Amino acid sequence: MLKHTHFWFWSTAIIILILGFIVYDPDTTLDVNVRDTYYVIAHSHLTVITAVFYFISGLPYFIFKLLKCRPYRVFTVIHLAVMVGGFIAYYIISFIIRAMATKNEFPIFDNTAERLNTLAILSFFLVVLVQPLFLVNILIGTFRKQQPNTTKR
């Protein structure tokens, strides 16, 4: 599993692009309220940014595999679990929130969008919190000794 860590990140990036452009309506937006300012991000832009981020996250693991460097295994597992597992959890929870949403006669009482925005913000902060661990793992992998060349006979 950890020999192909880059594959997990790149597969997740492709799945994000598929879900973002085919399954979801690309005209939807994410509204983030910070004090008296609303930040509105188009779902299509968020999809592309997230997919590129996952692709870039897998790139160091691919380079380590080519150079036969060894990143720290525990940090790699944590990074992979939070990033890929968090993505899966985000989409499962968002599907549940949308399924539980009911059509109200009074849209002011419908808090489905607020729940989805809160979920998106919490997911974003979880991903941001794991990035220092990723950077430490890259540094460890860069300065750690290379794997010995073992050939199977």
Helices and strands as residue ranges (DSSP letters): G 2-4, H 5-18, I 19-23, E 29-34, E 37-42, H 43-67, H 73-80, I 81-85, H 86-100, G 107-109, H 112-143
